[in-house]
Amino acid sequence: MEIVRKRVKDFEYLGDMAHFRRVELVGTYPLHDHEFGEIFWLDKGRCRHCVNGQTFSLHAGDLIFIRPWDQHSFHGAPRRPFFINNIWFEWQSFLYLRQRYFPHQSSLYGEEDALPKMLRLESRQLQRLRQLFLVASRRSNVQERLALEWFLLSLFTEFCPVQPESGKSLPDLPDWMVPAWTKIHEPESFRLGVQEFCRLSGRSREHVSREFRRLVGQTIGQYIHHLRMKHAAFLLETSSLEVIDVSLECGFESLSHFYENFRKVYQTSPRLFRKQAQGKMY
């Protein structure tokens, strides 16, 4: 198949550290790999993405984390362009960021998986990612490390799943509960609450609740509340999200309810917590 590639816009090149760009592709972009990390998302259109021998259909909002050892290619329909926003960066920059901010998360980027991490963003998340991308791409060369760290840190804190606490061992769960336990640590699941855990378990609420309390030592609701509060603190420490958006990301429909619960756990308001935490960080 004929290879056709048209560059729409090159954003500012940030030295040797990072490269932000938006491209329009038509047809096939051949199999390739990199000596660096790449994060891209399909911003408009559709295509097939072949990576490490497997093929996936991509739609607008699909976000992919490519590692230096991945091989991938793109295949679009003839005469139907698709638009990709991507960031290339030194892999060492990511390793530094993980060590500094996420020392207890061994697979933040999907480093230990056979396939790269893939997320499907909601429309609100996609719009937020576009904003982050645009701001970071306009930083000057003098600010290149700051721009890259700010973008990656915002990306990982706002869009990537929260992992279970370091050192917390997996309970001796029955096989039918393991998928729910794994999934409930992700924001898109724990924000939906107890009902989502029971749905993922595939058993009645009464049976799941009884077994969870026996095995874990607390109710599902108590455990999910703990995950929500931990994620809220994490977002307040490391992101620029408004407090109301942090509240929504954690599953609270009422801002006053979020404030009330946050105060009970951390003995301060979310705003003061952020001020103190980010003051210590910088």
C-alpha positions in Angstrom: 0.0 0.0 0.0 1.3 3.5 -0.8 2.6 5.4 2.1 1.3 8.9 2.4 2.2 11.2 5.2 1.3 14.9 5.6 2.6 17.0 8.5 0.0 19.5 9.7 2.0 21.3 12.3 5.3 21.0 14.1 5.1 22.5 17.6 8.2 23.9 19.1 11.1 21.4 19.4 12.3 21.3 23.0 16.0 20.7 22.6 17.1 17.0 22.7 14.6 16.2 25.5 11.1 16.3 24.0 9.3 16.9 20.7 5.6 17.8 20.6 3.8 17.5 17.2 0.5 17.0 15.5 0.4 15.1 12.2 -2.2 14.1 9.6 -1.7 10.6 8.3 -3.3 8.9 5.3 -2.9 5.3 4.3 -0.1 3.3 6.0 2.8 4.5 8.2 5.3 1.6 8.3 6.4 -0.6 11.1 9.0 1.2 13.2 10.5 1.5 16.7 12.3 4.2 18.6 15.2 4.8 20.9 12.9 7.0 23.1 9.5 7.0 24.7 6.4 8.1 22.8 2.9 9.0 24.0 0.3 9.6 21.4 -3.4 9.8 21.1 -5.8 9.7 18.1 -7.3 13.1 18.1 -9.6 12.7 15.1 -10.6 9.9 12.7 -10.0 6.2 12.8 -7.2 3.8 12.1 -5.7 0.4 12.9 -2.7 0.3 15.2 -0.4 -2.7 14.9 1.9 -3.1 17.9 4.1 -6.0 18.9 2.3 -8.3 16.5 -1.2 -7.5 17.5 -3.7 -5.1 15.8 -6.2 -2.7 17.5 -8.8 -0.4 16.1 -8.2 3.2 17.3 -10.8 5.9 17.7 -10.6 9.5 18.8 -9.5 9.6 22.4 -7.5 6.4 22.5 -4.2 7.2 24.3 -1.2 4.9 23.9 2.1 4.7 25.8 4.9 3.5 23.5 8.1 2.2 25.0 11.5 2.1 23.3 11.3 -1.6 22.7 7.8 -1.6 21.0 7.4 -1.9 17.3 4.3 -0.4 15.8 2.6 0.9 12.6 -0.6 2.7 11.5 -3.1 1.7 8.9 -5.8 4.1 7.8 -8.5 3.9 5.1 -7.5 5.3 1.7 -8.2 9.0 1.3 -9.5 9.2 4.9 -7.0 11.1 7.0 -6.6 10.6 10.7 -4.9 13.0 13.1 -2.4 12.0 15.8 -0.9 14.2 18.6 2.3 12.7 20.0 5.2 13.5 22.2 8.7 12.0 21.9 11.0 12.2 24.9 14.2 10.7 26.3 13.4 7.5 28.2 15.8 8.5 30.9 13.5 11.5 31.6 10.6 9.2 32.3 12.7 7.0 34.6 13.8 10.1 36.5 10.2 11.2 36.9 9.0 7.8 38.1 11.8 7.6 40.7 11.1 11.1 42.0 7.3 11.1 42.1 6.1 7.4 41.8 8.8 5.3 43.6 6.3 2.6 44.6 4.6 2.1 41.2 6.6 -0.5 39.3 4.6 -0.3 36.1 3.4 3.3 35.8 4.0 3.3 32.0 3.2 -0.3 31.5 6.9 -1.2 31.6 6.2 -4.8 32.7 3.5 -5.7 30.2 3.7 -7.4 26.8 1.7 -4.7 25.2 1.9 -0.9 25.8 -0.6 0.7 28.1 -3.7 1.9 26.2 -6.5 4.1 27.7 -9.7 5.3 26.2 -10.5 8.9 27.2 -13.9 10.4 27.7 -14.6 13.6 25.8 -13.9 15.8 28.9 -10.6 14.0 29.4 -9.6 14.4 25.8 -10.3 18.1 25.9 -8.1 18.4 29.0 -5.3 16.5 27.3 -5.4 18.8 24.3 -5.0 21.8 26.7 -2.0 20.2 28.5 -0.4 19.4 25.1 -0.8 22.9 23.8 0.6 24.6 26.9 3.6 22.3 27.1 4.4 22.6 23.4 4.7 26.4 23.7 7.4 26.4 26.4 10.7 27.8 25.4 13.9 25.8 25.1 15.1 27.2 28.4 12.1 25.6 30.1 12.3 22.3 28.2 12.8 20.0 31.3 10.1 21.9 33.2 7.7 21.6 30.2 8.3 17.8 29.8 8.1 17.1 33.5 4.9 19.2 33.9 3.2 17.5 31.0 4.1 13.9 32.0 3.3 14.5 35.6 -0.1 16.0 34.7 -0.7 13.1 32.4 0.1 10.3 34.9 -1.8 11.9 37.8 -4.9 12.9 35.9 -5.4 9.9 33.5 -3.6 6.8 34.7 -5.0 4.3 37.1 -4.0 4.4 40.8 -2.2 1.3 41.9 -2.8 -0.5 45.2 -0.7 0.8 48.2 2.9 -0.3 48.3 3.4 -3.2 50.6 -0.3 -4.1 50.8 -0.5 -7.8 49.9 -3.2 -9.2 47.8 -5.8 -11.0 50.0 -6.4 -14.6 49.4 -9.4 -13.9 47.1 -11.5 -16.4 45.2 -10.8 -16.4 41.4 -14.2 -14.8 40.7 -13.3 -11.7 42.8 -9.7 -11.1 41.6 -10.7 -9.2 38.4 -13.0 -6.9 40.4 -10.2 -6.3 43.0 -7.8 -5.4 40.3 -10.2 -3.1 38.4 -11.5 -1.3 41.5 -8.2 0.4 42.0 -8.7 2.3 38.8 -10.5 5.7 39.0 -13.0 4.9 36.4 -14.1 1.9 38.5 -13.8 3.1 42.1 -15.7 6.3 41.4 -18.7 4.1 40.5 -18.7 2.6 44.0 -19.9 -0.7 45.6 -22.3 -1.5 42.8 -19.4 -1.5 40.2 -17.4 -3.9 42.4 -20.3 -6.3 42.6 -21.0 -6.1 38.9 -17.3 -6.9 38.1 -17.5 -9.8 40.5 -20.5 -11.3 38.8 -22.1 -12.3 42.1 -25.0 -11.0 44.1 -24.3 -7.9 46.2 -25.1 -9.8 49.4 -22.6 -12.6 48.7 -19.9 -10.3 47.4 -20.2 -8.0 50.4 -20.1 -10.9 52.9 -17.1 -12.5 51.3 -15.2 -9.2 50.9 -15.6 -8.3 54.6 -14.5 -11.8 55.7 -11.4 -11.7 53.4 -10.4 -8.1 53.6 -11.5 -7.1 57.1 -13.7 -4.1 56.0 -16.7 -3.4 53.9 -16.4 -2.7 50.2 -17.7 0.8 50.8 -15.0 1.5 53.4 -12.3 0.2 51.1 -13.5 2.2 48.1 -13.8 5.3 50.3 -10.1 4.8 51.2 -9.1 4.6 47.5 -11.1 7.7 46.7 -9.5 9.7 49.5 -6.0 8.5 48.6 -6.5 9.4 45.0 -7.9 12.8 46.0 -4.8 13.6 48.0 -2.6 12.4 45.2 -4.3 14.7 42.7 -4.2 17.6 45.0 -0.5 17.1 45.6 0.6 16.6 42.0 -1.9 18.1 39.6 -3.4 21.5 38.8 -7.0 20.2 38.6 -9.6 22.4 40.3 -10.9 21.1 43.6 -14.3 20.4 42.1 -12.7 18.4 39.3 -10.7 16.4 41.8 -14.0 15.7 43.6 -15.7 14.4 40.4 -12.6 12.4 39.5 -12.9 10.6 42.8 -16.6 9.9 42.5 -18.2 12.6 44.6 -21.2 14.3 43.0 -21.4 16.9 45.8 -18.5 19.2 46.5 -19.7 19.8 50.1 -19.7 16.0 50.6 -16.2 15.8 49.3 -15.0 18.6 51.6 -16.7 16.9 54.6 -15.1 13.5 53.9 -11.7 15.0 53.1 -11.6 16.9 56.4 -12.4 13.7 58.3 -9.5 11.9 56.8 -6.8 14.6 56.5 -8.0 17.1 59.2 -7.8 20.0 56.8 -9.5 21.3 53.7 -8.5 20.2 50.2 -7.3 23.7 49.3 -5.1 24.0 52.4 -3.9 20.4 51.9 -2.8 21.3 48.3 -1.1 24.5 49.4 0.9 22.7 52.1 1.8 19.7 49.9 2.9 21.6 46.8 4.8 24.1 49.0 6.9 21.2 50.3 7.3 19.8 46.8 8.8 22.9 45.4 
